[in-house]
Amino acid sequence: MLSQTHYPKSKFIGFVDGIGWYVRKGDLKRMVSAYEDVFTFHEDELRRFIELIKNVIK
């Protein structure tokens, strides 16, 4: 993955939003594969993101 080559100490996190991704599944799959983790803006997902940030900062 290019991003890991150029930024080996970085974490690449993605956020997706909107129903449009439901009909563009091929694009979503390709985009999501570029990230280590992907979140939505749903309340549960935002809590999961906050926990990830806390663990990374430790």
Sequence and secondary structure as in RCSB ss.txt:
>XXXX:A:sequence
MLSQTHYPKSKFIGFVDGIGWYVRKGDLKRMVSAYEDVFTFHEDELRRFIELIKNVIK
>XXXX:A:secstr
 HHHHH TT   EEE  STHHHH HHHHHHHHTTSSEEE SSHHHHHHHHHHHHHHH 
